[in-house]
Amino acid sequence: MKQSVSHMNFEELRMELSAEAGKGYPMFIAGVIFWLMMGVGGLFVPQPIMVWVYLFGIGFVLPLGILVSKVIHVNFLATHNPLSTIGGLVGGIQIFFAPIIILVAYQQPNWIPFIVGVLTGAHFLPYVAIYQSKAYLFQTVATVLTVSLIGFGWMDHAYLLIPISLIIVYSITLFWLIKEAKAVKGKWTTAEKKNSMTI
């Protein structure tokens, strides 16, 4: 599917990226795995250790997403498309959240699932425009609302309740994105065929 994108307009770039990168759904497989591990850890691992599992574990989500994309043959990075660079910068925002997360880990360790949940949920919002995706809008709003509800009401149980709730939110988003990706891939394949016939 890789081709020269220099002649494409914005809408064509977005369709090409959505089709090739699967609208980024490999990251949600990685996200479900991350939150599943955090939930299991919340049941069996003492909280002082879980704080550091969160801090180091969140750094493995992107590499895990790239590995998943290779296994399922989705070109998640699609570096030939300039919109992929924008998507990469949006994803890279999380690196600069590190001082906040480290500070919270030292000052309010039981807030870590809340902070990680809100920050990861909020950073997906720009993908609504990049992929023209309602699934990303759902993911951002549902994640922040769910995590906030648990944070304000049941913070003492955050290490268990937040992972469980986000496994559900991420799973819904994952299946929604797969459906969107299939639809856009069909449209893009049809558009490519028409273009090749007119050339």
PyMOL commands that set and color helices and strands:
alter all, ss='L'
color gray80, all
select helices_A, chain A and resi 10-44+47-71+82-107+109-123+127-130+134-153+155-198
alter helices_A, ss='H'
color red, helices_A
deselect
rebuild
show_as cartoon
